[in-house]
Amino acid sequence: MYEGKKTKEGKKTKNMFLTRALEKILADKEVKKAHHSQLRKACEVALEEIKAETEKQSPPHGEAKGGSSTLPPVKSKTNFIEADKYFLPFELACQSKCPRIVSTSLDCLQKLIAYGHLTGNAPDSTTPGKKLIDRIIETICGCFQGPQTDEGVQLQIIKALLTAVTSQHIEIHEGTVLQAVRTCYNIYLASKNLINQTTAKATLTQMLNVIFARMENQALQEAKQMEKERHRQHHHLLQSPVSHHEPESPQLRYLPPQTVDHMSQEHEG
């Protein structure tokens, strides 16, 4: 259905990666089965929306340059496809339990996050109070189903989580960070593949280094901010106008008891 559109769309968009990943999922024979109808529909809808969006972003006829299957870094808000709103088909693909489809989806998510096309900064429409990135990380972690998880899928999970935790384009906090770390640790413990074990261990080390470096940097920034505020208040205090009221004489404010007694005796005398 979408094969004939590849060449045409390749001339119209600067970002073919999202389209080709969706087409790859859609072309998998497993997706054609009835129980994957929701995934199939989500891919088709996303492809139609991307096609419409890229046509709006296209330069006038004759100025278009050939498309590329690589994923360029984000340069501006106008020359790339916002991937956040197309997360649903990848989420469903990750839940498909078909290793080929899951691996394709994870690989695409990892690259979209790496290049800043998928940030997840928007609120999650399915869970009030959470961001989309929390759902993205949860989806990636959910692909690990224990020691029986496909070894290729395990490796893609590790790569995607490392990219998400260390990315400069997104922010993940608290429970979501812990979930990512825990999943890598579980793969390290449960995987029977030596390469995956070694990769998971190295990933954990790198993740924790980045997390602690960010915490230290945040503490430093907060300390600087507090020091700046203290200086501002001190400066404000020095610049404030001096009261025009004459201060009370210390002698009038307080007289020792001995002085009072002495004055009374002189008065009586």
VOBA-1610 file (N, C-alpha, C; in pm, whole numbers, padded with zeros to 5 digits, always signed):
BEGIN
Met+00082-00121+00000Met+00000+00000+00000Met+00086+00126+00000Tyr+00197+00121+00076Tyr+00280+00240+00090Tyr+00411+00231+00012Glu+00434+00117-00058Glu+00561+00098-00128Glu+00584+00205-00235Gly+00477+00239-00309Gly+00490+00335-00418Gly+00513+00476-00372Lys+00493+00501-00243Lys+00505+00637-00191Lys+00647+00671-00146Lys+00732+00568-00133Lys+00865+00591-00076Lys+00944+00693-00157Thr+00950+00670-00291Thr+01029+00758-00376Thr+00974+00899-00376Lys+00842+00908-00386Lys+00776+01039-00388Lys+00801+01116-00259Glu+00784+01049-00146Glu+00803+01117-00018Glu+00949+01147+00009Gly+01038+01063-00050Gly+01181+01085-00030Gly+01226+01220-00083Lys+01155+01274-00183Lys+01189+01404-00240Lys+01127+01519-00163Lys+01034+01487-00074Lys+00958+01593-00010Lys+00994+01618+00136Thr+01063+01527+00199Thr+01089+01544+00342Thr+01236+01531+00376Lys+01278+01605+00478Lys+01416+01597+00525Lys+01431+01486+00627Asn+01322+01426+00667Asn+01328+01323+00770Asn+01249+01201+00725Met+01318+01106+00660Met+01251+00985+00613Met+01256+00873+00716Phe+01334+00892+00821Phe+01356+00782+00915Phe+01227+00735+00981Leu+01147+00830+01027Leu+01021+00797+01095Leu+00929+00720+01002Thr+00917+00768+00878Thr+00831+00703+00780Thr+00878+00561+00750Arg+01007+00544+00728Arg+01059+00412+00692Arg+01050+00313+00807Ala+01065+00362+00929Ala+01052+00273+01045Ala+00908+00223+01056Leu+00812+00314+01036Leu+00671+00274+01041Leu+00637+00179+00927Glu+00693+00205+00809Glu+00668+00117+00695Glu+00729-00022+00717Lys+00844-00025+00784Lys+00909-00153+00813Lys+00824-00235+00909Ile+00767-00168+01010Ile+00678-00237+01103Ile+00554-00287+01029Leu+00499-00200+00947Leu+00376-00231+00874Leu+00397-00346+00774Ala+00518-00356+00719Ala+00546-00459+00619Ala+00571-00596+00680Asp+00593-00602+00812Asp+00619-00731+00876Asp+00497-00822+00865Lys+00520-00945+00826Lys+00407-01038+00804Lys+00327-01062+00932Glu+00392-01046+01048Glu+00323-01067+01176Glu+00214-00962+01197Val+00240-00840+01148Val+00145-00729+01167Val+00016-00752+01089Lys+00025-00832+00985Lys-00094-00858+00902Lys-00195-00950+00972Lys-00154-01010+01084Lys-00245-01098+01157Lys-00351-01016+01230Ala-00466-01079+01250Ala-00584-01009+01304Ala-00558-00945+01440His-00483-01014+01528His-00464-00961+01664His-00372-00839+01669His-00313-00803+01554His-00231-00682+01548His-00301-00571+01470Ser-00433-00580+01460Ser-00509-00482+01381Ser-00493-00339+01435Gln-00486-00326+01568Gln-00471-00192+01628Gln-00336-00131+01591Leu-00230-00213+01595Leu-00097-00166+01556Leu-00094-00128+01409Arg-00155-00212+01326Arg-00159-00185+01181Arg-00229-00052+01153Lys-00342-00031+01219Lys-00419+00091+01199Lys-00341+00214+01246Ala-00273+00202+01362Ala-00195+00314+01417Ala-00082+00353+01322Cys-00017+00255+01261Cys+00091+00282+01165Cys+00036+00353+01041Glu-00077+00305+00991Glu-00137+00364+00870Glu-00179+00509+00894Val-00241+00533+01009Val-00285+00670+01043Val-00164+00763+01056Ala-00059+00715+01126Ala+00062+00796+01144Ala+00127+00828+01010Leu+00134+00730+00921Leu+00195+00753+00790Leu+00117+00856+00708Glu-00015+00849+00715Glu-00098+00947+00643Glu-00076+01088+00698Glu-00067+01098+00831Glu-00047+01230+00895Glu+00091+01286+00863Ile+00192+01198+00864Ile+00328+01241+00831Ile+00335+01288+00686Lys+00268+01215+00597Lys+00265+01253+00455Lys+00205+01392+00438Ala+00093+01417+00507Ala+00027+01548+00498Ala+00116+01657+00556Glu+00184+01626+00666Glu+00269+01725+00732Glu+00392+01760+00648Thr+00453+01657+00588Thr+00573+01682+00506Thr+00539+01759+00379Glu+00420+01740+00327Glu+00378+01816+00208Glu+00364+01964+00242Lys+00318+01992+00364Lys+00305+02133+00407Lys+00443+02197+00426Gln+00542+02115+00468Gln+00676+02167+00494Gln+00764+02171+00370Ser+00717+02111+00260Ser+00800+02099+00139Ser+00827+02235+00075Pro+00947+02252+00016Pro+00976+02374-00059Pro+00898+02374-00190Pro+00890+02487-00260Pro+00819+02492-00389Pro+00874+02391-00487His+00791+02351-00583His+00829+02249-00682His+00955+02292-00756Gly+01049+02198-00767Gly+01173+02228-00838Gly+01288+02260-00745Glu+01256+02294-00617Glu+01360+02327-00521Glu+01387+02213-00424Ala+01305+02109-00431Ala+01318+01998-00336Ala+01447+01922-00360Lys+01508+01882-00251Lys+01630+01802-00259Lys+01595+01658-00224Gly+01678+01567-00270Gly+01654+01426-00243Gly+01653+01396-00095Gly+01563+01307-00054Gly+01551+01272+00086Gly+01661+01177+00129Ser+01671+01156+00258Ser+01773+01066+00312Ser+01710+00978+00418Ser+01761+00855+00428Ser+01707+00764+00529Ser+01775+00786+00663Thr+01878+00873+00665Thr+01944+00902+00791Thr+01861+01002+00870Leu+01894+01014+00997Leu+01816+01101+01084Leu+01900+01221+01124Pro+01877+01338+01064Pro+01960+01454+01095Pro+01927+01513+01231Pro+02024+01578+01295Pro+01995+01646+01421Pro+01895+01758+01400Val+01825+01793+01506Val+01727+01900+01498Val+01798+02033+01481Lys+01756+02113+01384Lys+01814+02246+01364Lys+01713+02355+01396Ser+01589+02331+01363Ser+01486+02429+01396Ser+01353+02358+01405Lys+01255+02429+01457Lys+01123+02370+01477Lys+01046+02352+01346Thr+01096+02412+01237Thr+01017+02411+01114Thr+01063+02307+01013Asn+01181+02247+01033Asn+01231+02158+00928Asn+01237+02011+00970Phe+01163+01974+01072Phe+01158+01833+01106Phe+01020+01796+01160Ile+00993+01668+01157Ile+00863+01618+01202Ile+00865+01602+01354Glu+00766+01655+01420Glu+00753+01635+01565Glu+00716+01489+01589Ala+00808+01414+01647Ala+00785+01269+01661Ala+00698+01234+01781Asp+00686+01326+01877Asp+00611+01295+02000Asp+00470+01246+01971Lys+00404+01310+01875Lys+00263+01275+01850Lys+00248+01144+01772Tyr+00361+01086+01729Tyr+00355+00958+01658Tyr+00409+00843+01744Phe+00405+00861+01876Phe+00460+00758+01965Phe+00372+00633+01971Leu+00241+00649+01957Leu+00147+00537+01975Leu+00183+00412+01894Pro+00209+00421+01762Pro+00242+00297+01689Pro+00367+00227+01742Phe+00465+00304+01790Phe+00586+00243+01845Phe+00558+00179+01981Glu+00468+00240+02056Glu+00427+00183+02184Glu+00358+00048+02161Leu+00266+00045+02066Leu+00195-00080+02034Leu+00291-00184+01977Ala+00389-00139+01899Ala+00488-00232+01843Ala+00572-00295+01955Cys+00607-00215+02056Cys+00685-00267+02169Cys+00604-00369+02251Gln+00473-00356+02247Gln+00386-00446+02322Gln+00343-00568+02240Ser+00392-00579+02116Ser+00347-00684+02024Ser+00400-00823+02059Lys+00510-00828+02138Lys+00574-00954+02177Lys+00637-01028+02058Cys+00646-00961+01943Cys+00716-01017+01827Cys+00856-00955+01824Pro+00963-01035+01848Pro+01098-00979+01858Pro+01139-00888+01744Arg+01104-00924+01620Arg+01142-00840+01505Arg+01079-00702+01514Ile+00950-00700+01544Ile+00877-00572+01552Ile+00925-00490+01671Val+00945-00556+01785Val+00992-00487+01906Val+01130-00425+01881Ser+01221-00501+01819Ser+01356-00451+01791Ser+01354-00330+01698Thr+01271-00338+01594Thr+01258-00225+01501Thr+01208-00100+01573Ser+01108-00119+01657Ser+01050-00007+01731Ser+01151+00054+01828Leu+01222-00030+01903Leu+01321+00019+02000Leu+01436+00092+01930Asp+01479+00038+01817Asp+01587+00101+01741Asp+01545+00241+01695Cys+01421+00251+01649Cys+01370+00380+01603Cys+01358+00479+01719Leu+01303+00434+01831Leu+01288+00521+01948Leu+01424+00572+01996Gln+01524+00483+01996Gln+01658+00521+02041Gln+01716+00632+01953Lys+01699+00619+01822Lys+01753+00719+01730Lys+01675+00851+01737Leu+01544+00841+01752Leu+01462+00963+01764Leu+01499+01042+01889Ile+01525+00970+01999Ile+01566+01036+02125Ile+01706+01095+02109Ala+01797+01018+02048Ala+01937+01061+02034Ala+01949+01193+01958Tyr+01865+01210+01855Tyr+01874+01331+01773Tyr+01777+01441+01816Gly+01709+01420+01928Gly+01621+01524+01981Gly+01488+01538+01911His+01451+01439+01830His+01322+01445+01761His+01209+01395+01850Leu+01244+01317+01951Leu+01145+01265+02046Leu+01190+01310+02185Thr+01119+01407+02242Thr+01160+01462+02372Thr+01069+01417+02486Gly+00942+01396+02456Gly+00848+01352+02560Gly+00822+01456+02667Asn+00847+01583+02635Asn+00827+01690+02735Asn+00681+01727+02754Ala+00597+01687+02661Ala+00454+01719+02671Ala+00388+01633+02779Pro+00278+01680+02837Pro+00206+01598+02936Pro+00155+01469+02872Asp+00152+01362+02950Asp+00101+01234+02901Asp-00052+01236+02907Ser-00115+01223+02792Ser-00261+01232+02785Ser-00330+01116+02857Thr-00258+01006+02877Thr-00320+00888+02941Thr-00303+00887+03093Thr-00204+00962+03144Thr-00179+00963+03289Thr-00159+01106+03337Pro-00261+01164+03401Pro-00248+01302+03452Pro-00132+01315+03550Gly-00059+01426+03538Gly+00052+01451+03629Gly+00185+01394+03582Lys+00183+01318+03473Lys+00307+01261+03419Lys+00335+01319+03281Lys+00462+01306+03240Lys+00501+01350+03106Lys+00508+01230+03013Leu+00506+01259+02883Leu+00512+01152+02784Leu+00641+01071+02797Ile+00752+01138+02837Ile+00879+01067+02849Ile+00870+00955+02952Asp+00789+00974+03057Asp+00770+00868+03158Asp+00707+00744+03093Arg+00610+00769+03006Arg+00544+00659+02935Arg+00638+00592+02835Ile+00722+00672+02771Ile+00818+00619+02674Ile+00917+00525+02744Ile+00972+00570+02857Ile+01068+00487+02933Ile+00999+00361+02984Glu+00878+00376+03033Glu+00801+00261+03083Glu+00779+00159+02971Thr+00750+00209+02851Thr+00728+00121+02735Thr+00856+00045+02699Ile+00969+00117+02700Ile+01098+00055+02668Ile+01132-00053+02772Cys+01116-00018+02900Cys+01146-00113+03008Cys+01055-00235+03001Gly+00930-00213+02961Gly+00832-00322+02954Gly+00865-00427+02849Cys+00958-00396+02759Cys+00998-00494+02657Cys+01081-00607+02716Phe+01137-00584+02836Phe+01214-00691+02902Phe+01120-00776+02986Gln+01108-00902+02947Gln+01015-00994+03013Gln+01089-01106+03088Gly+01213-01081+03127Gly+01290-01182+03199Gly+01392-01251+03109Pro+01454-01358+03160Pro+01562-01428+03087Pro+01520-01476+02949Gln+01390-01502+02930Gln+01344-01555+02801Gln+01332-01447+02693Thr+01353-01320+02729Thr+01345-01211+02631Thr+01450-01230+02522Asp+01411-01208+02398Asp+01502-01221+02284Asp+01629-01140+02309Glu+01745-01198+02277Glu+01874-01134+02307Glu+01893-01004+02228Gly+01842-01001+02106Gly+01850-00879+02026Gly+01767-00767+02087Val+01651-00804+02140Val+01563-00707+02207Val+01631-00654+02334Gln+01696-00743+02409Gln+01767-00701+02530Gln+01869-00592+02498Leu+01945-00613+02392Leu+02048-00516+02354Leu+01987-00382+02312Gln+01876-00388+02240Gln+01809-00265+02198Gln+01753-00188+02318Ile+01704-00261+02418Ile+01653-00197+02541Ile+01766-00121+02610Ile+01881-00187+02624Ile+01997-00124+02689Ile+02038+00003+02616Lys+02047-00005+02483Lys+02088+00111+02402Lys+01988+00226+02416Ala+01859+00192+02410Ala+01754+00296+02418Ala+01754+00365+02555Leu+01769+00286+02661Leu+01768+00343+02797Leu+01891+00430+02822Leu+02006+00386+02775Leu+02128+00466+02792Leu+02113+00601+02720Thr+02060+00596+02598Thr+02039+00720+02521Thr+01943+00813+02593Ala+01835+00757+02648Ala+01734+00839+02716Ala+01789+00905+02842Val+01862+00828+02922Val+01913+00880+03050Val+02023+00984+03028Thr+02105+00965+02925Thr+02219+01056+02903Thr+02189+01167+02802Ser+02071+01167+02742Ser+02038+01267+02640Ser+02030+01408+02698Gln+02076+01505+02619Gln+02067+01646+02658Gln+01933+01707+02616His+01857+01632+02537His+01731+01685+02483His+01611+01659+02572Ile+01623+01565+02664Ile+01508+01530+02748Ile+01547+01530+02896Glu+01446+01536+02981Glu+01467+01532+03126Glu+01382+01421+03185Ile+01447+01329+03255Ile+01371+01226+03327Ile+01412+01232+03473His+01317+01209+03561His+01340+01228+03703His+01293+01108+03786Glu+01344+01102+03906Glu+01298+01016+04015Glu+01263+00874+03972Gly+01134+00840+03983Gly+01092+00702+03959Gly+01126+00651+03821Thr+01121+00738+03721Thr+01150+00697+03583Thr+01298+00663+03567Val+01386+00741+03631Val+01529+00712+03627Val+01556+00578+03696Leu+01493+00558+03811Leu+01511+00433+03885Leu+01464+00313+03803Gln+01354+00331+03731Gln+01301+00222+03648Gln+01401+00185+03538Ala+01463+00286+03477Ala+01562+00262+03372Ala+01684+00188+03428Val+01733+00235+03543Val+01850+00172+03607Val+01817+00028+03648Arg+01698+00010+03707Arg+01657-00124+03752Arg+01648-00222+03636Thr+01595-00176+03522Thr+01580-00264+03405Thr+01717-00307+03353Cys+01812-00214+03345Cys+01948-00250+03301Cys+02011-00350+03397Tyr+01988-00328+03526Tyr+02043-00419+03628Tyr+01982-00558+03614Asn+01851-00563+03588Asn+01782-00692+03571Asn+01834-00767+03448Ile+01861-00692+03341Ile+01917-00755+03220Ile+02056-00810+03251Tyr+02134-00732+03326Tyr+02269-00777+03365Tyr+02262-00907+03445Leu+02166-00916+03535Leu+02153-01035+03620Leu+02094-01155+03545Ala+01994-01127+03460Ala+01916-01236+03400Ala+01966-01285+03265Ser+02034-01198+03190Ser+02073-01235+03054Ser+02174-01350+03053Lys+02155-01440+02958Lys+02248-01552+02942Lys+02352-01521+02834Asn+02338-01403+02773Asn+02430-01362+02668Asn+02541-01277+02730Leu+02666-01321+02714Leu+02779-01252+02776Leu+02795-01109+02726Ile+02772-01088+02596Ile+02784-00953+02539Ile+02680-00861+02602Asn+02558-00911+02617Asn+02451-00830+02678Asn+02481-00800+02825Gln+02537-00899+02895Gln+02574-00878+03036Gln+02679-00767+03048Thr+02782-00778+02964Thr+02891-00679+02967Thr+02841-00541+02930Thr+02755-00536+02827Thr+02699-00407+02783Thr+02610-00346+02890Ala+02529-00430+02955Ala+02440-00381+03061Ala+02521-00325+03178Lys+02630-00393+03213Lys+02715-00348+03324Lys+02780-00213+03291Ala+02834-00202+03170Ala+02897-00076+03128Ala+02794+00037+03121Thr+02674+00002+03076Thr+02566+00101+03067Thr+02526+00152+03204Leu+02516+00061+03301Leu+02483+00100+03438Leu+02586+00199+03493Thr+02713+00168+03472Thr+02820+00257+03519Thr+02808+00396+03456Gln+02785+00398+03326Gln+02774+00526+03254Gln+02650+00604+03300Met+02539+00533+03316Met+02415+00597+03363Met+02436+00663+03499Leu+02492+00587+03593Leu+02510+00638+03730Leu+02608+00755+03733Asn+02712+00749+03651Asn+02806+00862+03643Asn+02736+00989+03597Val+02652+00975+03495Val+02579+01091+03441Val+02480+01144+03545Ile+02408+01053+03610Ile+02307+01093+03710Ile+02372+01170+03825Phe+02484+01117+03879Phe+02551+01183+03991Phe+02616+01315+03949Ala+02668+01319+03827Ala+02727+01444+03776Ala+02619+01553+03767Arg+02500+01514+03721Arg+02390+01611+03712Arg+02344+01657+03850Met+02340+01563+03945Met+02299+01599+04081Met+02399+01697+04143Glu+02528+01671+04123Glu+02631+01760+04177Glu+02623+01898+04112Asn+02600+01899+03981Asn+02589+02026+03909Asn+02468+02106+03956Gln+02357+02033+03979Gln+02236+02100+04027Gln+02258+02160+04166Ala+02326+02084+04254Ala+02355+02133+04389Ala+02444+02258+04383Leu+02541+02256+04290Leu+02631+02370+04273Leu+02555+02493+04225Gln+02465+02472+04129Gln+02385+02584+04077Gln+02294+02643+04185Glu+02236+02554+04267Glu+02149+02601+04376Glu+02228+02680+04480Ala+02352+02634+04510Ala+02438+02705+04606Ala+02475+02843+04552Lys+02505+02850+04422Lys+02537+02979+04360Lys+02418+03074+04365Gln+02300+03019+04341Gln+02178+03100+04342Gln+02151+03155+04483Met+02172+03071+04584Met+02153+03114+04723Met+02252+03224+04761Glu+02378+03208+04716Glu+02481+03307+04744Glu+02447+03440+04676Lys+02397+03432+04554Lys+02358+03552+04480Lys+02243+03623+04551Glu+02148+03545+04601Glu+02033+03602+04671Glu+02077+03667+04802Arg+02173+03604+04870Arg+02225+03660+04996Arg+02294+03794+04971His+02374+03800+04864His+02442+03926+04828His+02340+04034+04791Arg+02235+03993+04721Arg+02132+04089+04680Arg+02063+04150+04802Gln+02029+04064+04898Gln+01962+04111+05020Gln+02054+04202+05102His+02184+04164+05108His+02281+04245+05182His+02296+04382+05118His+02304+04385+04985His+02317+04511+04911His+02193+04597+04932His+02076+04533+04930His+01950+04606+04950His+01946+04669+05090Leu+01998+04595+05188Leu+02000+04645+05326Leu+02090+04768+05339Leu+02205+04763+05271Leu+02299+04875+05276Leu+02244+04999+05206Gln+02165+04976+05101Gln+02112+05086+05022Gln+01983+05144+05079Ser+01923+05077+05177Ser+01796+05124+05232Ser+01816+05255+05307Pro+01719+05354+05302Pro+01735+05485+05367Pro+01743+05472+05519Val+01830+05558+05581Val+01848+05556+05726Val+01729+05627+05791Ser+01684+05576+05903Ser+01570+05636+05974Ser+01604+05778+06018His+01506+05873+06003His+01527+06013+06039His+01500+06040+06186His+01447+05943+06258His+01419+05963+06400His+01548+05958+06480Glu+01560+06053+06575Glu+01678+06053+06662Glu+01670+05933+06755Pro+01776+05860+06765Pro+01772+05746+06857Pro+01767+05793+07001Glu+01703+05714+07080Glu+01695+05748+07223Glu+01833+05740+07284Ser+01856+05829+07383Ser+01984+05824+07452Ser+01993+05696+07533Pro+02106+05630+07525Pro+02120+05505+07602Pro+02097+05529+07751Gln+02139+05652+07799Gln+02122+05681+07941Gln+01976+05690+07980Leu+01893+05738+07887Leu+01751+05751+07916Leu+01679+05617+07907Arg+01733+05532+07821Arg+01668+05402+07805Arg+01691+05313+07925Tyr+01810+05326+07988Tyr+01842+05234+08096Tyr+01929+05302+08201Leu+01883+05300+08323Leu+01962+05353+08435Leu+01983+05240+08535Pro+02107+05218+08574Pro+02132+05111+08672Pro+02061+05142+08803Pro+02020+05042+08880Pro+01949+05062+09008Pro+02026+05150+09106Gln+02163+05136+09107Gln+02243+05215+09200Gln+02227+05365+09172Thr+02223+05399+09042Thr+02210+05540+09003Thr+02075+05595+09047Val+01971+05514+09030Val+01836+05557+09070Val+01831+05582+09220Asp+01892+05492+09301Asp+01894+05508+09447Asp+01969+05634+09487His+02083+05658+09420His+02167+05773+09452His+02092+05904+09424Met+02020+05906+09309Met+01944+06025+09273Met+01831+06049+09372Ser+01770+05944+09422Ser+01660+05956+09519Ser+01711+06014+09650Gln+01830+05965+09694Gln+01887+06013+09820Gln+01922+06161+09810Glu+01978+06204+09693Glu+02012+06344+09675Glu+01887+06432+09679His+01780+06380+09621His+01655+06456+09618His+01598+06472+09758Glu+01607+06364+09839Glu+01554+06369+09975Glu+01639+06461+10062Gly+01771+06462+10036Gly+01861+06547+10114Gly+01840+06691+10080
//
